[in-house]
Amino acid sequence: SIFGFDWRKNLEESAVRLANTIRARAGRTTHPLPLIAHSQGSLVARRALQLLGPDLARQLVSHLVLLGPATYGTFSAVFAIAGSHETIETIRKWGVKLPNHFEKILQSFTGLYQLVPWKKRDATSSVDTDRFKKPSFWATGADESRLEFGFAWAERIDSRFFDDRTTIILGDARTISDVQWNGDKLVESAHTTKGDGTVPDVWARLAGVRTYRSAKTTHSGLPMSGTVRSAILSILTNGTPKLVRASGAKADDVPTLRPLEQPQPR
């Protein structure tokens, strides 16, 4: 069963709908429901569990698997609000004429502001995210009321009571580590960090939650990866995904999933 939500709108509304959908199963079935979420959907899923409360959530949901979760946000949202997202240029290259006020349309999407990075500076992240909550940062404009509402919205999410049933699967691709303005265009910094090409690891991971990596898998490719699907099946049957043995002095601290074996030609 697929739970669709509108990524442009307030994620709280989607979380309430998902919580109600899961709550409706109470008393109708004895089989707990596994919940799998990708990217922005991870915020919806975790908030829905919080709204259900520990007792009902653990009664009705057996597993929570998060693929490339945008736990602390993503620069992708910052680029979109700034009107500098690479997708915009791709659309124009294909000859699609966008409205002159298209950037203002993007700036009206509440869901984007809820994805603006907000993780505080610590030992794992040195990015100054506080600047994103200031209207003065947005050289091309922003909806100030939506910015005030959406920035760090996810900080209120607390699903720690479900950590023992939660698994994160990260991707593996070049990921930017910060952004800066070049005139009225937002550009990426010269440095990169570990991530899936969209969400840096430090903004995806949750302390205390078991985490795996799918090698050479991009953020958008996580739900389509055979290796990831195989790992999910193992997780849902309370097993351990097959892992590649780490090697080298600088081995990643996240276990890597073993690529799905391809059938040999006959």
Secondary structure as the mmCIF struct_conf table of DSSP 4:
data_model
#
loop_
_struct_conf.conf_type_id
_struct_conf.id
_struct_conf.beg_label_comp_id
_struct_conf.beg_label_asym_id
_struct_conf.beg_label_seq_id
_struct_conf.end_label_comp_id
_struct_conf.end_label_asym_id
_struct_conf.end_label_seq_id
TURN_TY1_P TURN_TY1_P1 TRP A 7 ARG A 8
BEND BEND1 LYS A 9 LYS A 9
HELX_RH_AL_P HELX_RH_AL_P1 LEU A 11 ARG A 23
TURN_TY1_P TURN_TY1_P2 ALA A 24 ARG A 28
BEND BEND2 THR A 30 HIS A 31
HELX_LH_PP_P HELX_LH_PP_P1 PRO A 32 PRO A 32
STRN STRN1 LEU A 33 HIS A 38
TURN_TY1_P TURN_TY1_P3 SER A 39 GLN A 40
HELX_RH_AL_P HELX_RH_AL_P2 GLY A 41 LEU A 52
HELX_RH_AL_P HELX_RH_AL_P3 PRO A 54 LEU A 60
STRN STRN2 VAL A 61 LEU A 67
BEND BEND3 GLY A 68 GLY A 68
TURN_TY1_P TURN_TY1_P4 THR A 71 TYR A 72
HELX_RH_AL_P HELX_RH_AL_P4 PHE A 75 ALA A 82
TURN_TY1_P TURN_TY1_P5 GLY A 83 GLY A 83
HELX_RH_AL_P HELX_RH_AL_P5 GLU A 86 LYS A 93
TURN_TY1_P TURN_TY1_P6 TRP A 94 GLY A 95
HELX_LH_PP_P HELX_LH_PP_P2 VAL A 96 PRO A 99
TURN_TY1_P TURN_TY1_P7 ASN A 100 HIS A 101
HELX_RH_AL_P HELX_RH_AL_P6 PHE A 102 LEU A 106
TURN_TY1_P TURN_TY1_P8 GLN A 107 SER A 108
HELX_RH_AL_P HELX_RH_AL_P7 THR A 110 TYR A 113
TURN_TY1_P TURN_TY1_P9 GLN A 114 LEU A 115
BEND BEND4 VAL A 116 VAL A 116
HELX_LH_PP_P HELX_LH_PP_P3 LYS A 119 ARG A 121
BEND BEND5 ALA A 123 THR A 124
HELX_RH_3T_P HELX_RH_3T_P1 THR A 129 LYS A 133
BEND BEND6 LYS A 134 LYS A 134
HELX_RH_3T_P HELX_RH_3T_P2 PRO A 135 PHE A 137
TURN_TY1_P TURN_TY1_P10 ALA A 139 THR A 140
HELX_RH_AL_P HELX_RH_AL_P8 GLU A 144 GLY A 150
TURN_TY1_P TURN_TY1_P11 PHE A 151 ALA A 152
HELX_RH_3T_P HELX_RH_3T_P3 TRP A 153 ARG A 156
HELX_RH_3T_P HELX_RH_3T_P4 ARG A 160 ARG A 165
STRN STRN3 THR A 166 LEU A 170
STRN STRN4 ALA A 173 ALA A 173
STRN STRN5 THR A 175 ILE A 176
STRN STRN6 VAL A 179 ASN A 182
TURN_TY1_P TURN_TY1_P12 GLY A 183 ASP A 184
STRN STRN7 LYS A 185 GLU A 188
BEND BEND7 ALA A 190 ALA A 190
STRN STRN8 THR A 192 THR A 193
BEND BEND8 LYS A 194 LYS A 194
STRN STRN9 GLY A 195 ASP A 196
BEND BEND9 GLY A 197 VAL A 199
STRN STRN10 PRO A 200 PRO A 200
HELX_RH_AL_P HELX_RH_AL_P9 ASP A 201 ALA A 204
TURN_TY1_P TURN_TY1_P13 ALA A 207 GLY A 208
BEND BEND10 VAL A 209 VAL A 209
STRN STRN11 ARG A 210 ARG A 213
TURN_TY1_P TURN_TY1_P14 ALA A 215 LYS A 216
TURN_TY1_P TURN_TY1_P15 HIS A 219 GLY A 221
HELX_RH_3T_P HELX_RH_3T_P5 LEU A 222 MET A 224
HELX_RH_AL_P HELX_RH_AL_P10 GLY A 226 LEU A 236
TURN_TY1_P TURN_TY1_P16 THR A 237 ASN A 238
STRN STRN12 LEU A 243 VAL A 244
HELX_LH_PP_P HELX_LH_PP_P4 ARG A 245 ALA A 246
BEND BEND11 GLY A 248 GLY A 248
TURN_TY1_P TURN_TY1_P17 ALA A 249 LYS A 250
BEND BEND12 ASP A 253 VAL A 254
HELX_LH_PP_P HELX_LH_PP_P5 PRO A 255 PRO A 255
STRN STRN13 THR A 256 LEU A 257
HELX_LH_PP_P HELX_LH_PP_P6 ARG A 258 PRO A 265
#
